[in-house]
């Protein structure tokens, strides 16, 4: 029965291929990275790639350790794991796959000589077969949430251990997996091991069929913010005439909520009038910094702000220091440590619209207190722990968030106390990266022992 279900699923994925290609073409209009190496998504690689792939005679410690990090957040988690994994496997070669252009761009920073970066194969039997035949990974490490039925089944047939690291599963995703249990349960059960972030994640993962081999915590607690970026951000913060409040990793619709709150604080003048139309109350008392989650929205967010009569200065245009403006727009990638260093307080993107919230750990590691909205189901445990530790505040909506962040930004004593709690909070929960790396090493040893002579 399972083989029939997998065949029907494979047919559906194959029939959806034209939709994938159309989606890639559309995304490439705003993010050119989606037009790069499209044949890789279907398991077709240029001839020079052959010289980079291991042969069947390659020594085990020179074979690929495959990490799949679908997008930006997973790639940053993979970077944390790699810092612990490479010293344990000094001869390892990294095979790094992604699904998004931002993930691939970030992943380029992790590559060393001999490493390879390609797109995740589209989950058809042919594309997966060509991918595994090309690279012959010793182990596959899926980061956080990515489960693909054909990929799991093919790895089992080839006796490639496939694990899910830093694993999380929220209640909504569990419900979806249970509805599609005829397809998802064999996929979860087919993983060699699952290492969950929290006990609640572990319980949900077991419920959908996964073998949970450990609960290690969240890899992102082991992040070490770039000292250079932090120092630059703090230097600019010290030079700011007003305390800086950051709307961090904002998602579609949240900037409009934020602007609506500002409009309620003071009537907006037409954009053709004074350059700073919003110029009183909370808006005069703080310097706003907005960093959208997705780079294709940088221009859109600038237009929204300017339509509200606000002057905008973009990070990409700064030289010695930020230009004077009502709103600073963070339009760069890989600089969140700078933005958290620049900010006195951060509003957590993704938590004011029902999107599950973004990662708050990076802010806490940088000593930046967080004000979060009601929607943090993607990081429920981290959010709860941060609140319990006094490193974050919870509010009901964007209006309360703006007021709470502005009040905290203008209260140096309370702000410093929360900043200290942020750092202590992250220090307390470190260690998942080493535990995960050691578990990977153990799975590799077990895989070697299990191979037929």
ZIRA-V788392 format. One record per residue. N is the residue number from 1. SS is DSSP state (helix for helix, strand for strand, loop for the rest). Layout:
n=N ss=SS
n=N ss=SS
This chain:
n=1 ss=loop
n=2 ss=helix
n=3 ss=helix
n=4 ss=helix
n=5 ss=helix
n=6 ss=helix
n=7 ss=helix
n=8 ss=helix
n=9 ss=helix
n=10 ss=helix
n=11 ss=helix
n=12 ss=helix
n=13 ss=helix
n=14 ss=helix
n=15 ss=helix
n=16 ss=loop
n=17 ss=helix
n=18 ss=helix
n=19 ss=helix
n=20 ss=helix
n=21 ss=helix
n=22 ss=helix
n=23 ss=helix
n=24 ss=helix
n=25 ss=helix
n=26 ss=helix
n=27 ss=helix
n=28 ss=helix
n=29 ss=helix
n=30 ss=helix
n=31 ss=loop
n=32 ss=helix
n=33 ss=helix
n=34 ss=helix
n=35 ss=helix
n=36 ss=loop
n=37 ss=loop
n=38 ss=helix
n=39 ss=helix
n=40 ss=helix
n=41 ss=helix
n=42 ss=helix
n=43 ss=loop
n=44 ss=loop
n=45 ss=loop
n=46 ss=loop
n=47 ss=helix
n=48 ss=helix
n=49 ss=helix
n=50 ss=helix
n=51 ss=helix
n=52 ss=helix
n=53 ss=loop
n=54 ss=loop
n=55 ss=loop
n=56 ss=loop
n=57 ss=loop
n=58 ss=loop
n=59 ss=loop
n=60 ss=helix
n=61 ss=helix
n=62 ss=helix
n=63 ss=loop
n=64 ss=strand
n=65 ss=strand
n=66 ss=strand
n=67 ss=strand
n=68 ss=strand
n=69 ss=loop
n=70 ss=loop
n=71 ss=loop
n=72 ss=helix
n=73 ss=helix
n=74 ss=helix
n=75 ss=helix
n=76 ss=helix
n=77 ss=helix
n=78 ss=helix
n=79 ss=helix
n=80 ss=helix
n=81 ss=helix
n=82 ss=helix
n=83 ss=helix
n=84 ss=helix
n=85 ss=helix
n=86 ss=helix
n=87 ss=helix
n=88 ss=helix
n=89 ss=loop
n=90 ss=loop
n=91 ss=loop
n=92 ss=loop
n=93 ss=strand
n=94 ss=strand
n=95 ss=strand
n=96 ss=strand
n=97 ss=strand
n=98 ss=strand
n=99 ss=loop
n=100 ss=loop
n=101 ss=helix
n=102 ss=helix
n=103 ss=helix
n=104 ss=helix
n=105 ss=helix
n=106 ss=helix
n=107 ss=helix
n=108 ss=helix
n=109 ss=helix
n=110 ss=helix
n=111 ss=loop
n=112 ss=loop
n=113 ss=loop
n=114 ss=loop
n=115 ss=loop
n=116 ss=strand
n=117 ss=strand
n=118 ss=strand
n=119 ss=strand
n=120 ss=loop
n=121 ss=loop
n=122 ss=loop
n=123 ss=loop
n=124 ss=loop
n=125 ss=helix
n=126 ss=helix
n=127 ss=helix
n=128 ss=helix
n=129 ss=helix
n=130 ss=helix
n=131 ss=helix
n=132 ss=helix
n=133 ss=helix
n=134 ss=helix
n=135 ss=helix
n=136 ss=loop
n=137 ss=loop
n=138 ss=loop
n=139 ss=strand
n=140 ss=strand
n=141 ss=strand
n=142 ss=strand
n=143 ss=strand
n=144 ss=loop
n=145 ss=loop
n=146 ss=loop
n=147 ss=loop
n=148 ss=loop
n=149 ss=helix
n=150 ss=helix
n=151 ss=helix
n=152 ss=helix
n=153 ss=helix
n=154 ss=helix
n=155 ss=helix
n=156 ss=helix
n=157 ss=helix
n=158 ss=loop
n=159 ss=loop
n=160 ss=loop
n=161 ss=strand
n=162 ss=strand
n=163 ss=strand
n=164 ss=strand
n=165 ss=strand
n=166 ss=strand
n=167 ss=strand
n=168 ss=loop
n=169 ss=loop
n=170 ss=loop
n=171 ss=helix
n=172 ss=helix
n=173 ss=helix
n=174 ss=helix
n=175 ss=helix
n=176 ss=helix
n=177 ss=helix
n=178 ss=helix
n=179 ss=helix
n=180 ss=loop
n=181 ss=helix
n=182 ss=helix
n=183 ss=helix
n=184 ss=helix
n=185 ss=helix
n=186 ss=helix
n=187 ss=helix
n=188 ss=helix
n=189 ss=helix
n=190 ss=loop
n=191 ss=loop
n=192 ss=loop
n=193 ss=strand
n=194 ss=strand
n=195 ss=strand
n=196 ss=strand
n=197 ss=loop
n=198 ss=loop
n=199 ss=helix
n=200 ss=helix
n=201 ss=helix
n=202 ss=helix
n=203 ss=helix
n=204 ss=helix
n=205 ss=helix
n=206 ss=helix
n=207 ss=helix
n=208 ss=loop
n=209 ss=loop
n=210 ss=loop
n=211 ss=loop
n=212 ss=strand
n=213 ss=strand
n=214 ss=strand
n=215 ss=strand
n=216 ss=loop
n=217 ss=loop
n=218 ss=loop
n=219 ss=helix
n=220 ss=helix
n=221 ss=helix
n=222 ss=helix
n=223 ss=loop
n=224 ss=loop
n=225 ss=loop
n=226 ss=loop
n=227 ss=helix
n=228 ss=helix
n=229 ss=helix
n=230 ss=helix
n=231 ss=helix
n=232 ss=helix
n=233 ss=helix
n=234 ss=helix
n=235 ss=helix
n=236 ss=helix
n=237 ss=helix
n=238 ss=helix
n=239 ss=helix
n=240 ss=loop
n=241 ss=loop
n=242 ss=loop
n=243 ss=strand
n=244 ss=strand
n=245 ss=strand
n=246 ss=strand
n=247 ss=strand
n=248 ss=strand
n=249 ss=strand
n=250 ss=strand
n=251 ss=loop
n=252 ss=loop
n=253 ss=loop
n=254 ss=helix
n=255 ss=helix
n=256 ss=helix
n=257 ss=helix
n=258 ss=helix
n=259 ss=helix
n=260 ss=helix
n=261 ss=helix
n=262 ss=helix
n=263 ss=helix
n=264 ss=helix
n=265 ss=helix
n=266 ss=loop
n=267 ss=loop
n=268 ss=loop
n=269 ss=loop
n=270 ss=loop
n=271 ss=loop
n=272 ss=loop
n=273 ss=loop
n=274 ss=loop
n=275 ss=loop
n=276 ss=loop
n=277 ss=loop
n=278 ss=loop
n=279 ss=loop
n=280 ss=loop
n=281 ss=loop
n=282 ss=helix
n=283 ss=helix
n=284 ss=helix
n=285 ss=helix
n=286 ss=strand
n=287 ss=strand
n=288 ss=strand
n=289 ss=strand
n=290 ss=strand
n=291 ss=strand
n=292 ss=strand
n=293 ss=loop
n=294 ss=loop
n=295 ss=helix
n=296 ss=helix
n=297 ss=helix
n=298 ss=helix
n=299 ss=helix
n=300 ss=helix
n=301 ss=helix
n=302 ss=helix
n=303 ss=helix
n=304 ss=helix
n=305 ss=helix
n=306 ss=helix
n=307 ss=helix
n=308 ss=loop
n=309 ss=loop
n=310 ss=loop
n=311 ss=loop
n=312 ss=strand
n=313 ss=strand
n=314 ss=strand
n=315 ss=helix
n=316 ss=helix
n=317 ss=helix
n=318 ss=loop
n=319 ss=loop
n=320 ss=loop
n=321 ss=loop
n=322 ss=loop
n=323 ss=loop
n=324 ss=loop
n=325 ss=loop
n=326 ss=loop
n=327 ss=strand
n=328 ss=strand
n=329 ss=strand
n=330 ss=loop
n=331 ss=loop
n=332 ss=loop
n=333 ss=loop
n=334 ss=loop
n=335 ss=loop
n=336 ss=helix
n=337 ss=helix
n=338 ss=helix
n=339 ss=helix
n=340 ss=helix
n=341 ss=helix
n=342 ss=helix
n=343 ss=loop
n=344 ss=loop
n=345 ss=strand
n=346 ss=strand
n=347 ss=strand
n=348 ss=strand
n=349 ss=loop
n=350 ss=loop
n=351 ss=loop
n=352 ss=loop
n=353 ss=loop
n=354 ss=loop
n=355 ss=loop
n=356 ss=loop
n=357 ss=loop
n=358 ss=loop
n=359 ss=loop
n=360 ss=loop
n=361 ss=helix
n=362 ss=helix
n=363 ss=helix
n=364 ss=helix
n=365 ss=helix
n=366 ss=loop
n=367 ss=loop
n=368 ss=loop
n=369 ss=strand
n=370 ss=strand
n=371 ss=strand
n=372 ss=strand
n=373 ss=loop
n=374 ss=loop
n=375 ss=loop
n=376 ss=loop
n=377 ss=helix
n=378 ss=helix
n=379 ss=helix
n=380 ss=helix
n=381 ss=helix
n=382 ss=helix
n=383 ss=helix
n=384 ss=helix
n=385 ss=helix
n=386 ss=helix
n=387 ss=helix
n=388 ss=helix
n=389 ss=loop
n=390 ss=loop
n=391 ss=loop
n=392 ss=strand
n=393 ss=strand
n=394 ss=strand
n=395 ss=loop
n=396 ss=loop
n=397 ss=loop
n=398 ss=helix
n=399 ss=helix
n=400 ss=helix
n=401 ss=helix
n=402 ss=helix
n=403 ss=helix
n=404 ss=helix
n=405 ss=helix
n=406 ss=helix
n=407 ss=helix
n=408 ss=helix
n=409 ss=helix
n=410 ss=loop
n=411 ss=loop
n=412 ss=helix
n=413 ss=helix
n=414 ss=helix
n=415 ss=helix
n=416 ss=helix
n=417 ss=helix
n=418 ss=helix
n=419 ss=helix
n=420 ss=helix
n=421 ss=helix
n=422 ss=helix
n=423 ss=helix
n=424 ss=helix
n=425 ss=helix
n=426 ss=helix
n=427 ss=helix
n=428 ss=helix
n=429 ss=loop
n=430 ss=loop
n=431 ss=loop
n=432 ss=helix
n=433 ss=helix
n=434 ss=helix
n=435 ss=helix
n=436 ss=helix
n=437 ss=helix
n=438 ss=helix
n=439 ss=helix
n=440 ss=helix
n=441 ss=helix
n=442 ss=helix
n=443 ss=helix
n=444 ss=helix
n=445 ss=helix
n=446 ss=helix
n=447 ss=helix
n=448 ss=helix
n=449 ss=helix
n=450 ss=helix
n=451 ss=loop
n=452 ss=loop
n=453 ss=loop
